[in-house]
Amino acid sequence: MDKKSKTNVDGYSIYPIHRSISGIRRRPRKMDLITMPEDLKASLNNIALSIFVDCVNVGIPLQDAVLAVYLSGLEHGHELRKDT
């Protein structure tokens, strides 16, 4: 890789995605896929949106609002795993 294709940000080198894996959907290690019915998916989307909107409306910073949605998703995913 030549020197022009890497960027230095705060002392860390950032390399572009290698062409051999670009366009391939990558999943984080040890993450499972769950097939959900459309109605369940829609209700989880509504829950996530309502949590995010409530957080933003009361002035919670964006990072904390996203964290609240993420933690809620983990909790709902855990409950869904127990049921199946």
Order of alpha helices (4+ residues) and beta strands (2+ residues): beta-beta-alpha-alpha
